[in-house]
Amino acid sequence: MRTPVTIIGAGLGGLTLARVLHVHGIPATVYEAEASPMARSQGGMLDIHDYNGQLAVRAADLMDEFHGLVLEGRQAMRFLDREGTVLFEKADDGTGGRPEVQRGELRQMLLDSLPAGTVRWGHKVSGTRALGEGRHEVTFADGSTVVTNLLVGADGAWSRVRPLLSTAVPEYTGLSFVETYLYDADTRHPAAAKAVGGGSMMAHAPGRAIHAHRESGDTLHTYVLLPRPRDWFTAIDFTDAAAAAARIAREFDGWAPELTALITDGDTPLVLRPHYALPIEHRWDRLPGVTLVGDAAHLTAPNGEGANLAMLDGAELGKALAAHPDDVETALAEYERTMFPRSAEVAAEGVGSDELMFGDDAPHGLVRVFSEFIGKDRAQRRPAG
């Protein structure tokens, strides 16, 4: 294939695509808005599934490196009620298909696997436009431009490439997360650490929930889930760390102190993460020379699949381009033909889950549903496409 691939966005999807292309000898350049790989925190842990994310890692020929990142024991999980009573628990016996890794380490693994200079840092896209015959121009914030015959938008929820293909704009899902970290938890926050256990913990009640993960070492990462309007959060001054923590904690009055400590004892200021989504059946007509991967293509409410799908998108697109080196349009059509239904199916699975997560029967309905599925072979229930 002689056409270089221009990828916008050095997230997991874009980097997986670049790596799979490199494995097949296809040149690619990735343009990333961030100034460097360490410009910001890359978030918490990811469970990389054997039916999608790991398939992408295998296509990238990085399974040995991936196994070196896995945090042993972190597939353990438990559900608690508001009193801190364990309602359901599953130990990590080493047989699960969703090993946990740190997002930042996974991204660095992909970066390290690419030739030097593949990623051009500090290139924030300000606009894109079609030039005809499959050619597109990308303009960056500094005024520079690049023209390409094959453009891939891997630039996330607010993609600057998506408008070339679609008028869809992400809409607020009605749910926001509020995050913080507790460091040296076993010694400084022992009650909270005991409640979380060795992996992940979920505590739900009508209209609210607290999730926490044990990350590398004895760091706890708290996710507070609140289905509230955006203006409810706007009224909270998150620049006042103590006041913000107190306000969020009031939503959990009467909960066990070891659970509310996951909010009030945070060692970092609370960070608000409102969640947005594209329409479930989001798709576009084939336009020569451009396509999308990951959240740029199919942003959904949080469901544990986003990173996995982005990586699988990148891998499948890379393989399609390698299989059709002299026919880019056939490759793009082949990729989109399987990507559209795959992502729509995953998005549809989350519809109606609010009642389980936050309805009057929470957490018991959620525990019943989850316990029915735990241990089943997800690969058989949802082929990877």
One Martini backbone bead per residue (centre of mass of N, CA, C, O) as a GRO file, in nm:
protein
  385
    1MET     BB    1   0.093   0.038   0.026
    2ARG     BB    2   0.123   0.391  -0.067
    3THR     BB    3  -0.079   0.518   0.128
    4PRO     BB    4  -0.074   0.724   0.365
    5VAL     BB    5  -0.170   0.749   0.705
    6THR     BB    6  -0.398   0.968   0.870
    7ILE     BB    7  -0.400   1.028   1.221
    8ILE     BB    8  -0.637   1.141   1.464
    9GLY     BB    9  -0.511   1.047   1.748
   10ALA     BB   10  -0.337   0.913   2.059
   11GLY     BB   11  -0.502   0.681   2.129
   12LEU     BB   12  -0.586   0.357   2.132
   13GLY     BB   13  -0.702   0.345   1.845
   14GLY     BB   14  -0.482   0.497   1.683
   15LEU     BB   15  -0.236   0.323   1.782
   16THR     BB   16  -0.335   0.051   1.688
   17LEU     BB   17  -0.346   0.120   1.394
   18ALA     BB   18  -0.048   0.199   1.360
   19ARG     BB   19   0.065  -0.078   1.446
   20VAL     BB   20  -0.073  -0.260   1.236
   21LEU     BB   21   0.045  -0.116   0.998
   22HIS     BB   22   0.342  -0.167   1.072
   23VAL     BB   23   0.329  -0.477   1.060
   24HIS     BB   24   0.243  -0.430   0.733
   25GLY     BB   25   0.417  -0.180   0.611
   26ILE     BB   26   0.244   0.082   0.684
   27PRO     BB   27   0.226   0.408   0.670
   28ALA     BB   28   0.210   0.649   0.953
   29THR     BB   29   0.041   0.939   1.099
   30VAL     BB   30   0.021   1.100   1.418
   31TYR     BB   31  -0.205   1.342   1.550
   32GLU     BB   32  -0.156   1.540   1.855
   33ALA     BB   33  -0.255   1.775   2.088
   34GLU     BB   34  -0.066   1.692   2.278
   35ALA     BB   35   0.263   1.766   2.380
   36SER     BB   36   0.275   1.480   2.532
   37PRO     BB   37   0.254   1.177   2.691
   38MET     BB   38   0.265   1.356   2.989
   39ALA     BB   39   0.047   1.597   2.987
   40ARG     BB   40  -0.152   1.377   3.115
   41SER     BB   41  -0.362   1.192   3.255
   42GLN     BB   42  -0.483   0.848   3.159
   43GLY     BB   43  -0.609   0.720   3.394
   44GLY     BB   44  -0.710   0.419   3.474
   45MET     BB   45  -0.844   0.125   3.454
   46LEU     BB   46  -0.849  -0.169   3.235
   47ASP     BB   47  -1.054  -0.407   3.082
   48ILE     BB   48  -0.930  -0.663   2.869
   49HIS     BB   49  -1.088  -0.839   2.633
   50ASP     BB   50  -1.105  -1.153   2.468
   51TYR     BB   51  -1.333  -1.041   2.236
   52ASN     BB   52  -1.149  -0.760   2.161
   53GLY     BB   53  -0.894  -0.621   2.285
   54GLN     BB   54  -0.706  -0.877   2.254
   55LEU     BB   55  -0.731  -0.898   1.950
   56ALA     BB   56  -0.578  -0.635   1.902
   57VAL     BB   57  -0.314  -0.711   2.039
   58ARG     BB   58  -0.258  -0.950   1.852
   59ALA     BB   59  -0.253  -0.785   1.585
   60ALA     BB   60  -0.002  -0.612   1.716
   61ASP     BB   61   0.208  -0.802   1.846
   62LEU     BB   62   0.164  -0.764   2.208
   63MET     BB   63   0.117  -0.992   2.424
   64ASP     BB   64   0.369  -0.997   2.600
   65GLU     BB   65   0.355  -0.701   2.687
   66PHE     BB   66   0.073  -0.715   2.808
   67HIS     BB   67   0.123  -0.928   3.031
   68GLY     BB   68   0.328  -0.728   3.180
   69LEU     BB   69   0.072  -0.529   3.276
   70VAL     BB   70  -0.076  -0.709   3.450
   71LEU     BB   71  -0.292  -0.707   3.732
   72GLU     BB   72  -0.298  -0.902   3.980
   73GLY     BB   73  -0.632  -0.964   4.113
   74ARG     BB   74  -0.827  -0.734   3.966
   75GLN     BB   75  -1.087  -0.926   3.897
   76ALA     BB   76  -1.198  -0.870   4.143
   77MET     BB   77  -1.539  -0.863   4.293
   78ARG     BB   78  -1.795  -0.637   4.442
   79PHE     BB   79  -2.105  -0.609   4.622
   80LEU     BB   80  -2.263  -0.340   4.791
   81ASP     BB   81  -2.419  -0.185   5.031
   82ARG     BB   82  -2.473   0.100   5.222
   83GLU     BB   83  -2.357  -0.070   5.484
   84GLY     BB   84  -2.121  -0.274   5.358
   85THR     BB   85  -2.250  -0.525   5.253
   86VAL     BB   86  -2.194  -0.825   5.109
   87LEU     BB   87  -2.368  -0.957   4.818
   88PHE     BB   88  -2.116  -0.997   4.616
   89GLU     BB   89  -1.850  -1.236   4.512
   90LYS     BB   90  -1.537  -1.239   4.313
   91ALA     BB   91  -1.265  -1.398   4.252
   92ASP     BB   92  -0.932  -1.414   4.140
   93ASP     BB   93  -0.845  -1.723   3.961
   94GLY     BB   94  -0.719  -1.670   3.653
   95THR     BB   95  -0.983  -1.721   3.437
   96GLY     BB   96  -1.035  -1.460   3.333
   97GLY     BB   97  -1.114  -1.229   3.039
   98ARG     BB   98  -1.029  -0.935   3.221
   99PRO     BB   99  -0.767  -0.790   3.237
  100GLU     BB  100  -0.579  -0.554   3.422
  101VAL     BB  101  -0.487  -0.218   3.327
  102GLN     BB  102  -0.314   0.059   3.269
  103ARG     BB  103  -0.375   0.298   3.050
  104GLY     BB  104  -0.095   0.435   3.032
  105GLU     BB  105   0.065   0.168   2.980
  106LEU     BB  106  -0.082   0.088   2.722
  107ARG     BB  107  -0.011   0.337   2.560
  108GLN     BB  108   0.299   0.305   2.588
  109MET     BB  109   0.321   0.038   2.444
  110LEU     BB  110   0.232   0.151   2.171
  111LEU     BB  111   0.443   0.374   2.140
  112ASP     BB  112   0.697   0.180   2.161
  113SER     BB  113   0.603   0.019   1.881
  114LEU     BB  114   0.689   0.273   1.729
  115PRO     BB  115   0.826   0.469   1.529
  116ALA     BB  116   1.000   0.729   1.522
  117GLY     BB  117   0.772   1.001   1.457
  118THR     BB  118   0.475   0.908   1.429
  119VAL     BB  119   0.420   1.114   1.651
  120ARG     BB  120   0.262   1.439   1.655
  121TRP     BB  121   0.297   1.672   1.872
  122GLY     BB  122   0.103   1.958   1.911
  123HIS     BB  123  -0.167   1.881   1.712
  124LYS     BB  124  -0.429   2.081   1.684
  125VAL     BB  125  -0.739   2.064   1.560
  126SER     BB  126  -0.950   2.306   1.376
  127GLY     BB  127  -0.986   2.154   1.084
  128THR     BB  128  -1.181   2.022   0.804
  129ARG     BB  129  -1.153   1.930   0.443
  130ALA     BB  130  -1.271   1.877   0.133
  131LEU     BB  131  -1.108   1.827  -0.207
  132GLY     BB  132  -1.151   1.571  -0.345
  133GLU     BB  133  -1.094   1.253  -0.441
  134GLY     BB  134  -1.027   1.173  -0.121
  135ARG     BB  135  -0.927   1.448  -0.025
  136HIS     BB  136  -0.770   1.607   0.271
  137GLU     BB  137  -0.777   1.879   0.502
  138VAL     BB  138  -0.566   1.973   0.776
  139THR     BB  139  -0.604   2.198   1.049
  140PHE     BB  140  -0.411   2.378   1.270
  141ALA     BB  141  -0.370   2.599   1.530
  142ASP     BB  142  -0.088   2.709   1.389
  143GLY     BB  143  -0.178   2.692   1.059
  144SER     BB  144  -0.117   2.430   0.970
  145THR     BB  145  -0.097   2.168   0.714
  146VAL     BB  146  -0.262   1.868   0.574
  147VAL     BB  147  -0.256   1.634   0.306
  148THR     BB  148  -0.486   1.356   0.233
  149ASN     BB  149  -0.599   1.023   0.118
  150LEU     BB  150  -0.604   0.917   0.439
  151LEU     BB  151  -0.850   0.959   0.692
  152VAL     BB  152  -0.843   0.927   1.059
  153GLY     BB  153  -1.074   0.939   1.323
  154ALA     BB  154  -0.927   0.933   1.675
  155ASP     BB  155  -1.072   1.206   1.843
  156GLY     BB  156  -1.330   1.142   1.981
  157ALA     BB  157  -1.612   1.293   2.093
  158TRP     BB  158  -1.493   1.586   1.955
  159SER     BB  159  -1.457   1.548   1.664
  160ARG     BB  160  -1.306   1.697   1.364
  161VAL     BB  161  -1.383   1.464   1.150
  162ARG     BB  162  -1.686   1.387   1.163
  163PRO     BB  163  -1.820   1.625   0.985
  164LEU     BB  164  -1.749   1.483   0.710
  165LEU     BB  165  -1.985   1.244   0.776
  166SER     BB  166  -2.146   1.396   1.022
  167THR     BB  167  -2.408   1.566   1.228
  168ALA     BB  168  -2.346   1.441   1.483
  169VAL     BB  169  -2.399   1.501   1.840
  170PRO     BB  170  -2.329   1.484   2.146
  171GLU     BB  171  -2.517   1.376   2.434
  172TYR     BB  172  -2.639   1.390   2.733
  173THR     BB  173  -2.717   1.111   2.949
  174GLY     BB  174  -2.754   1.194   3.278
  175LEU     BB  175  -2.450   1.114   3.351
  176SER     BB  176  -2.209   1.133   3.622
  177PHE     BB  177  -1.878   1.156   3.721
  178VAL     BB  178  -1.678   1.134   4.025
  179GLU     BB  179  -1.329   1.182   4.099
  180THR     BB  180  -1.078   0.996   4.294
  181TYR     BB  181  -0.792   0.952   4.517
  182LEU     BB  182  -0.625   0.692   4.715
  183TYR     BB  183  -0.338   0.676   4.896
  184ASP     BB  184  -0.207   0.444   5.080
  185ALA     BB  185  -0.463   0.278   5.182
  186ASP     BB  186  -0.374   0.054   5.388
  187THR     BB  187  -0.261   0.286   5.591
  188ARG     BB  188  -0.455   0.558   5.549
  189HIS     BB  189  -0.733   0.372   5.437
  190PRO     BB  190  -0.835   0.090   5.563
  191ALA     BB  191  -1.147   0.079   5.543
  192ALA     BB  192  -1.170   0.134   5.242
  193ALA     BB  193  -0.982  -0.095   5.148
  194LYS     BB  194  -1.155  -0.325   5.264
  195ALA     BB  195  -1.413  -0.265   5.099
  196VAL     BB  196  -1.284  -0.305   4.815
  197GLY     BB  197  -1.036  -0.476   4.804
  198GLY     BB  198  -0.853  -0.634   4.528
  199GLY     BB  199  -1.041  -0.471   4.316
  200SER     BB  200  -1.372  -0.427   4.273
  201MET     BB  201  -1.634  -0.186   4.368
  202MET     BB  202  -2.000  -0.190   4.426
  203ALA     BB  203  -2.236   0.074   4.527
  204HIS     BB  204  -2.590   0.071   4.545
  205ALA     BB  205  -2.865   0.304   4.492
  206PRO     BB  206  -3.108   0.502   4.461
  207GLY     BB  207  -2.957   0.750   4.256
  208ARG     BB  208  -2.673   0.593   4.333
  209ALA     BB  209  -2.301   0.557   4.336
  210ILE     BB  210  -2.011   0.348   4.424
  211HIS     BB  211  -1.689   0.321   4.286
  212ALA     BB  212  -1.394   0.097   4.302
  213HIS     BB  213  -1.036   0.075   4.247
  214ARG     BB  214  -0.755  -0.125   4.246
  215GLU     BB  215  -0.455  -0.033   4.179
  216SER     BB  216  -0.155   0.021   4.182
  217GLY     BB  217  -0.079  -0.100   4.453
  218ASP     BB  218  -0.262   0.117   4.705
  219THR     BB  219  -0.466   0.239   4.497
  220LEU     BB  220  -0.763   0.433   4.491
  221HIS     BB  221  -1.044   0.454   4.263
  222THR     BB  222  -1.300   0.686   4.246
  223TYR     BB  223  -1.657   0.646   4.151
  224VAL     BB  224  -1.914   0.868   4.115
  225LEU     BB  225  -2.264   0.805   4.060
  226LEU     BB  226  -2.480   1.057   3.894
  227PRO     BB  227  -2.816   1.113   3.806
  228ARG     BB  228  -2.785   1.432   3.666
  229PRO     BB  229  -2.800   1.731   3.579
  230ARG     BB  230  -2.582   1.961   3.470
  231ASP     BB  231  -2.679   2.200   3.665
  232TRP     BB  232  -2.616   2.054   3.928
  233PHE     BB  233  -2.304   2.069   3.888
  234THR     BB  234  -2.269   2.374   3.832
  235ALA     BB  235  -2.335   2.448   4.144
  236ILE     BB  236  -2.049   2.334   4.183
  237ASP     BB  237  -1.734   2.405   4.336
  238PHE     BB  238  -1.447   2.240   4.222
  239THR     BB  239  -1.224   2.445   4.334
  240ASP     BB  240  -1.351   2.347   4.611
  241ALA     BB  241  -1.265   2.063   4.743
  242ALA     BB  242  -1.414   2.040   5.017
  243ALA     BB  243  -1.697   2.134   4.927
  244ALA     BB  244  -1.738   1.925   4.704
  245ALA     BB  245  -1.712   1.672   4.878
  246ALA     BB  246  -1.944   1.742   5.071
  247ARG     BB  247  -2.168   1.757   4.857
  248ILE     BB  248  -2.145   1.471   4.745
  249ALA     BB  249  -2.169   1.320   5.022
  250ARG     BB  250  -2.471   1.404   5.080
  251GLU     BB  251  -2.582   1.181   4.878
  252PHE     BB  252  -2.465   0.965   5.129
  253ASP     BB  253  -2.641   0.968   5.358
  254GLY     BB  254  -2.605   0.683   5.576
  255TRP     BB  255  -2.359   0.565   5.495
  256ALA     BB  256  -2.091   0.405   5.518
  257PRO     BB  257  -1.789   0.535   5.611
  258GLU     BB  258  -1.608   0.357   5.414
  259LEU     BB  259  -1.755   0.486   5.164
  260THR     BB  260  -1.745   0.799   5.206
  261ALA     BB  261  -1.430   0.806   5.222
  262LEU     BB  262  -1.396   0.786   4.906
  263ILE     BB  263  -1.459   1.101   4.907
  264THR     BB  264  -1.350   1.268   5.166
  265ASP     BB  265  -1.039   1.119   5.150
  266GLY     BB  266  -0.923   1.240   4.916
  267ASP     BB  267  -0.602   1.323   4.750
  268THR     BB  268  -0.787   1.451   4.530
  269PRO     BB  269  -0.958   1.635   4.349
  270LEU     BB  270  -1.246   1.658   4.217
  271VAL     BB  271  -1.372   1.508   3.909
  272LEU     BB  272  -1.563   1.586   3.639
  273ARG     BB  273  -1.766   1.331   3.432
  274PRO     BB  274  -1.940   1.376   3.179
  275HIS     BB  275  -2.180   1.198   2.977
  276TYR     BB  276  -2.174   1.101   2.637
  277ALA     BB  277  -2.369   1.048   2.322
  278LEU     BB  278  -2.445   0.877   2.052
  279PRO     BB  279  -2.624   0.733   1.849
  280ILE     BB  280  -2.664   0.403   1.829
  281GLU     BB  281  -2.698   0.413   1.490
  282HIS     BB  282  -2.440   0.533   1.406
  283ARG     BB  283  -2.389   0.655   1.069
  284TRP     BB  284  -2.255   0.646   0.727
  285ASP     BB  285  -2.171   0.735   0.428
  286ARG     BB  286  -1.959   0.664   0.193
  287LEU     BB  287  -1.642   0.836   0.199
  288PRO     BB  288  -1.377   0.915   0.045
  289GLY     BB  289  -1.082   0.893   0.255
  290VAL     BB  290  -1.274   0.836   0.523
  291THR     BB  291  -1.275   0.769   0.887
  292LEU     BB  292  -1.368   0.598   1.199
  293VAL     BB  293  -1.279   0.562   1.551
  294GLY     BB  294  -1.435   0.499   1.819
  295ASP     BB  295  -1.576   0.771   1.964
  296ALA     BB  296  -1.605   0.912   1.690
  297ALA     BB  297  -1.818   0.679   1.600
  298HIS     BB  298  -1.931   0.541   1.915
  299LEU     BB  299  -2.041   0.700   2.147
  300THR     BB  300  -2.100   0.601   2.488
  301ALA     BB  301  -2.204   0.498   2.752
  302PRO     BB  302  -2.088   0.358   3.020
  303ASN     BB  303  -1.968  -0.014   2.965
  304GLY     BB  304  -1.654  -0.126   2.934
  305GLU     BB  305  -1.600  -0.095   2.590
  306GLY     BB  306  -1.456   0.150   2.461
  307ALA     BB  307  -1.153   0.068   2.446
  308ASN     BB  308  -1.195  -0.204   2.308
  309LEU     BB  309  -1.332  -0.095   2.051
  310ALA     BB  310  -1.111   0.095   1.959
  311MET     BB  311  -0.896  -0.123   1.919
  312LEU     BB  312  -1.058  -0.298   1.723
  313ASP     BB  313  -1.094  -0.091   1.509
  314GLY     BB  314  -0.793  -0.046   1.449
  315ALA     BB  315  -0.732  -0.341   1.372
  316GLU     BB  316  -0.947  -0.383   1.147
  317LEU     BB  317  -0.854  -0.154   0.968
  318GLY     BB  318  -0.563  -0.246   0.929
  319LYS     BB  319  -0.634  -0.522   0.801
  320ALA     BB  320  -0.798  -0.414   0.562
  321LEU     BB  321  -0.566  -0.249   0.433
  322ALA     BB  322  -0.374  -0.496   0.401
  323ALA     BB  323  -0.583  -0.666   0.218
  324HIS     BB  324  -0.619  -0.370   0.037
  325PRO     BB  325  -0.365  -0.198  -0.094
  326ASP     BB  326  -0.527  -0.113  -0.389
  327ASP     BB  327  -0.820  -0.065  -0.208
  328VAL     BB  328  -0.936   0.150   0.004
  329GLU     BB  329  -1.250   0.143  -0.024
  330THR     BB  330  -1.285  -0.153   0.040
  331ALA     BB  331  -1.163  -0.138   0.322
  332LEU     BB  332  -1.358   0.070   0.448
  333ALA     BB  333  -1.620  -0.086   0.392
  334GLU     BB  334  -1.547  -0.338   0.549
  335TYR     BB  335  -1.510  -0.209   0.821
  336GLU     BB  336  -1.794  -0.067   0.849
  337ARG     BB  337  -1.976  -0.321   0.814
  338THR     BB  338  -1.881  -0.429   1.111
  339MET     BB  339  -1.879  -0.182   1.303
  340PHE     BB  340  -2.170  -0.084   1.319
  341PRO     BB  341  -2.313  -0.335   1.455
  342ARG     BB  342  -2.119  -0.371   1.690
  343SER     BB  343  -2.162  -0.092   1.830
  344ALA     BB  344  -2.474  -0.101   1.849
  345GLU     BB  345  -2.495  -0.347   2.032
  346VAL     BB  346  -2.343  -0.232   2.272
  347ALA     BB  347  -2.519   0.021   2.315
  348ALA     BB  348  -2.792  -0.135   2.357
  349GLU     BB  349  -2.720  -0.281   2.625
  350GLY     BB  350  -2.748  -0.003   2.802
  351VAL     BB  351  -3.037   0.008   2.763
  352GLY     BB  352  -3.209   0.026   3.074
  353SER     BB  353  -2.986   0.025   3.313
  354ASP     BB  354  -3.079   0.246   3.512
  355GLU     BB  355  -3.279   0.078   3.677
  356LEU     BB  356  -3.070  -0.117   3.792
  357MET     BB  357  -2.866   0.102   3.909
  358PHE     BB  358  -3.109   0.340   4.021
  359GLY     BB  359  -3.345   0.205   4.121
  360ASP     BB  360  -3.552   0.082   4.368
  361ASP     BB  361  -3.380  -0.209   4.357
  362ALA     BB  362  -3.127  -0.098   4.441
  363PRO     BB  363  -2.888  -0.355   4.401
  364HIS     BB  364  -3.047  -0.630   4.351
  365GLY     BB  365  -3.098  -0.642   4.045
  366LEU     BB  366  -2.802  -0.620   3.960
  367VAL     BB  367  -2.701  -0.872   4.107
  368ARG     BB  368  -2.878  -1.078   3.964
  369VAL     BB  369  -2.782  -1.024   3.677
  370PHE     BB  370  -2.479  -1.060   3.722
  371SER     BB  371  -2.486  -1.356   3.840
  372GLU     BB  372  -2.592  -1.483   3.570
  373PHE     BB  373  -2.321  -1.398   3.397
  374ILE     BB  374  -2.115  -1.503   3.562
  375GLY     BB  375  -1.885  -1.717   3.386
  376LYS     BB  376  -1.952  -1.661   3.113
  377ASP     BB  377  -1.912  -1.674   2.766
  378ARG     BB  378  -1.882  -1.386   2.590
  379ALA     BB  379  -1.781  -1.485   2.314
  380GLN     BB  380  -2.047  -1.647   2.248
  381ARG     BB  381  -2.253  -1.400   2.277
  382ARG     BB  382  -2.015  -1.203   2.131
  383PRO     BB  383  -1.889  -1.172   1.862
  384ALA     BB  384  -1.620  -0.986   1.710
  385GLY     BB  385  -1.652  -0.963   1.381
   0.00000   0.00000   0.00000
